[in-house]
Amino acid sequence: MTARKRWGSWAQAPETIDPAACSERYSCDVLVIGAGIAGLCCALSAAEKGADVLVLEKFGKYTARGFNIGVVNSSLMAERGYVNDPDAVVREWIKRCCNRCDESLVRLFAYKSPEAMDWLVELVTRPEYGVRPELQGCLYKGETYREIHGAHMFYDGPVSREGKFGGLNDVLEPVYRECVKKGVRFLFSTPMLQLSMDGEHVRGAIARAADGRLIAVEGRRGVVLATGGIGGNDEMCEDLCPVANKVAAKICGPKGCDNGDGHRAALWAGAAFEDGEFPTIMHPQAHRHANFCFLFVKPDGKRFMNEDNYLQARAYGVIKAGLRYAWAVFDSEWRSKVPATLPYGGGIYWGNDFAIGKKEEFQLEYEEGRLDWGFKTGCAVTADTPEELAEKMGVDPKGFAETLSNYNRMCAEGRDTEFGKRPELLIPIDKPPYIARQYGPALLSVVGGVKVDTAMRVLKEDGSAIPGLYAIGNTAGGRYGVDYPMLLPGNSHGTALTFGYLLGRALAEA
């Protein structure tokens, strides 16, 4: 309780609303709060097994963000010749999370995610939906930050065919339609205000309709919090994940999501949070996406980190240097130099982004388009001399020229005496014109939350479960502990799918 007293006003429980004061009442077997990946998969999974399901959603429709869903294995992976050892994945995952994640949750995901992904793929590939699943091709190949196949991407679905942005909308649209077919009721534009309690037992929730009416919903077999993270709530971030407020941009769309609605409701019902500070999904994609791996400099023109690093660290490196942005520098021969680095590194924003079903790993036309966009917006600049480039960057010319000279010298000697970059990646930047691209850390989500067990039951400080209350997706904690492990890209979406799928079936059979 001492820690809670230090938290801001967000932690203060509101006055309890009596369900009897609500103008409309609903009852169902399973009440799901939130219609993202976790919530929709939970709703459909329960409905398929005969449960009466109702979903509360604060927005006007379901919410889908991103491109990929990462799992440990699947039938599609096996067909393509990729099979991971789940025990090895769990060991590496735990190591990268500094042993602060919940091993039982990670193991559950490793062994059950194949079943969940096969369920999803069978659904979205039905003729009426026609989605084409592919495996994500861009991976970091170096041993230190090695990434493995498992991220699935989805193309040519019903949303894409309408000329709209696809991504995971092409996945959730079929899931939503199947929910409707199975009789799942949706109350959109109806945000939850608080949970309704009977002693320590969670019985349902109080929500507000678009016209202001109070609505009471009873969930006889359970209430599922699938309301996302806290990244959009600056006050909660300051208390639980202060680094999330130091980024150059927050990409927590749509506006108003990830406000910690489920976290607060669970706290007021007696839930415990996992130990802070909460981990984040943070990518170096503010300003301009591709960073490559050649030379990163601060506004004073100085180098500040080993550029051969994984996605999250390239974002954190900017924050640790006390900055909101930095510059990635390369030269006119980048079209040949970037592909030469991919056998040793690569991955998202390192020159082979989303190379799915392509013969060439390096998508030159794609990268050229992104660079041209940078020139047009001022996020990228080019010049014939280091000093002129520095002037356009707003960087100290003398300091930058010295940094570049020293870097090229270390490349020639084959040894990085400043940060220890591998010799294979010490490629000189010596063919003008020179190019610099601005980039900064962007927050995708805060992925810490309430404590749960492997049944997704929300836990109190003493480790006992709160009867009737469950949490999945980014509302639930335990998956990461310290940092989002890029061992398996898209694994946050993967756990949302897997735990939503498992919980739906368990509640339907309760």
Secondary structure, DSSP 4 states (H G I P E B T S, - for coil): -HHHHHS-GGGSPPPPPPGGG-SEEEEEEEEEE--SHHHHHHHHHHHHTT--EEEE-SSSS----SSEEE-S--HHHHHTT----HHHHHHHHHHHTTT-S-HHHHHHHHHHHHHHHHHHHHHHTSTTT--EEEE------SSTT---S-EEEEES-HHHHTTS--TTHHHHHHHHHHHHHTT-EEE-S--EEEEEEETTEEEEEEEE-TTS-EEEEEEEEEEEE----STT-HHHHHHH-GGGGSSSEE--TTTT-SS-HHHHHHHHTTPPBPSSSPPEEEEEEES-S---SSEEE-TTS-B-S-SS--HHHHHHHHHHTT-S-EEEEEETTHHHHHHHHTTTS--TTTT-TT--S-S-SS-HHHHHHHHHHHHHHTSEEEESSHHHHHHHHT--HHHHHHHHHHHHHHHHHT--TTT---GGG-----SSSEEEEEEEEEEEEE---B-B-TT-EEE-TTS-EEEEEEE-GGGB--S-TTS--TTSTTHHHHHHHHHHHHHHHHHHT-
